[in-house]
Amino acid sequence: MNIFVLFVVLNLLHTQPNPLKTTEMKQEQSALLEAVKQNKLQLAEEKLNAGADVNTRDENQRSLLLIATQARHFEMAQLLVAHGADVNQQDNQLASPFLHAGATGQTELLKLFLANGARFDVFNRYYGSALIPACERGHVETVRLLANTQGFPIDHINRLGWTALLEAIILGDGSARYQEIVQILIAAGCDISLPDGEGVTPLQHAKRANQTAIVKLLKEAASQKAK
């Protein structure tokens, strides 16, 4: 065997994956996944420190961080983020840790994700932002945080043709918390005139739903804008 052939053979051997190493890594990833699901912080940290991939996914393409977020395991989420977990990684339903935290009103997690690379151009399966479902579900403090985050697309329109303001009015019940959400959005500079896909404005929707307090808020905002 000449030197060139020997070099090629050795190079191939070096670049071929080691089956034993690959199996061991898969076992580590699987163990990490189970540790996150069971909220075993110490075990998860051991696996991460040993080199297990922090962006491991389950069979539904859920990331470890999304699993922790869905389970409301804040300390586990902190650990994963500290090891470089992607806060925008989406599963097969287009859910991400950041989007899910917004939809479920996990404001402290949102703060963590905002400080660690949360993107505002990643949307859920309804082409919605983290803010829109927060408005629908009445998560006041989450709305306050996102609406006042620099650069957040407060007037983003989802696949239904609704903004965050429209979502709060159409799917809200006009109660005190929805009134507060509308106030927050107005104060943050949302466009109160943006209609839905059929041309119906937030004010018209509020009138139809007999949300008198919100009608008053919108009229006052329009009056201030006209000055």
N, C-alpha and C positions, 0 to 999 in steps of 0.2 A: 504493500500500500504506500503510494507516494505521499509526500508531505501535504500536497493540496487536498487529496482525497481525505486524508486523516483530519485535516482542518475542518472540512465540510461535515464529516461525521460527528466530530466533537461539537461543532456548532449546533447541529441538529439536536443532538442529545441535550445540549444546554438549554435550547429554546423550547423543547417539548415539555408540556405540563407534566408534572409529577403526579401520577394517579393517587398516590398515598397522600400527598400534600393537598390535592384538590378535595379529597374525601374529608380530610381533617378540617379544612376550611368550611366546607358545607356543614359539618357537624357543629362547628363554632357558631356559624350564622344561625343555625336552627336553635341552638341553645340560647343565643342572644334573643332571638324572637320570642321564645317561651319565657325568658326572664322578664322581658318588657310586658308581655301579656299578663303575667302573674304579678307584675309590679315588684319584682325582686331587685332592688336597687344595687345592692352589693354585687350580686352575681352579674348583673348587666354591666357594671363598671369593670369587673374583672375581665369579661369577654371583650369589652371595648379596648381596654388596656392591652389585651393580648393580640389585638389587631383585627377583630371582627368588624365588618363593614357597618357603620352607623346608619347607612341608607339602605339596609336590607329591607326587602319587601315580603309580604305574605302572599298567599295564593290569589288574593284579590288586588294585588299590587298596592296594598296599603303599606306605607312606610312605618318604621318603628315609631317615629314621632307622631304620625297620624293616629296610630293605635293608642299611644299614651294620651294624646289630646282627646280622643273619643272617650277614653275611660276616665278623663279628668284627673290624671295622675301628674300633678304639677311638678313634683320633684323629679320624676322620671323624665319628663319633658326637659327640665333644666339640664339634667345630666346629658341627654342626647344632644341638645343644642351646644353644650360645652364641648362636645366631641365632634362638632361640625355637621350635625344633622341639617338637611335641607328643609327649611320651613315652607317651601313652595312645592314640594314633591307631591304629585297628584296620583290618585289611585285610578282604577278603571271606571269610576263614576265621576272623575274629575274633582274629587274632594282633596283638599290639601290641609295641612295643619293650620295654616293661617286662615283659610276660608272657613274651616270647621269651627275654629275658636270664635270667629266673628258671629257665625250663625247661632252658636250656643251660648253666647254672652260670657265667654271666659276672658274677661278684660285683662287680668294679670298675665295670662298666657299671650294675649295679643301684644302687650307691652314688650314681653320677652321676644316675640317674633319680629316685631317692628324694629327692635334693636339688633336683630340678627338676619337682616336681608330680606324681609318680607317684600314681595313684589305686588304692585297694584295693577299689573296687566295680565294676571293669571286669574281666570274666572271659573265659576262652577258650571255644572251641566246646564244651567239655565242662563249661562252667560252673565251671571250676576257676580257682584263683588262681595267682600266680607261685610260691607255695610248694609246692603239691601235686605238680607234675611234678618239681620239684627233689628232693623226697623219693623219688619213684619212681626217679629216675636216680642217686641217691646223691651229690648235690652237697652235701657236708657244709658247706662254708663259706657257700654260698648259703643253706642252711637256717638256719645259725647267725645270719646277718645278718637274714633276714626274720622268723624266729621271735622275735627280740629287738628288732624295730622297733616302736616305740610305735604302738598302734592297728591293727596288722596283724591280720587275722582268722584267727588260727591254727587255729581249729576250723571254718573254712568247709567246707561239705559240697558236693561237686560233683554232677554229674548222675548219677553211678554210686552215689551215696549214701555216698561215702568222704570222710573227713577226710584231712589230711596224714599223720597217724599211721597210719591204716588203709592209705593208699597205700604208705607205707614198709614195712609188714609184708606186705601182700598181694602187692605187686609187687617187693619187695626179696627178697634171698636170705639174710637173717639174718647176713651177714658183718659184719666189724668196722665198716665205714663205716655200715651200716644200724643197728647197735647204737648208734653215736655219734649218728646222727640221732634215734633214739628218745630217747636221753638228753637231747639238746638240746631236743626238743619237750616232754618232761616237765619239764625245768628251767624252760622258758619258760611253763609253766602250762597246757599243753593238757589237754583233758578226756579222760582215758584210758578213760572208761566209755562214750563215744559209740559206738554200734553202727553197722553198715552198714544198708542199706535192708532187709535180711532179719533184723535183730536180732542179728547176730553181732558180738560185741565184739572189740576189738583183742587182748585176752588169748586169747580163743578162737581167733582166726585164727593167732596166734603158736604156740599149742599144736598146731593142725592142721598147721602147716608145720614143726613140730619145731624152731622157733627158740628153743632153750632159754635162750640168753643174754638174749634179748628178753623171754621169759616171766618170767625172774628180775627184770629191770628193771621190768616192769609190776607184778609182785607187790609188789616193794619200794615202788614209788610208791603203790600202793593202801594198803599198810600204813602209810606215812607220813601219807597223807591221813586215815586212820581215827583217828589219834592226836589 
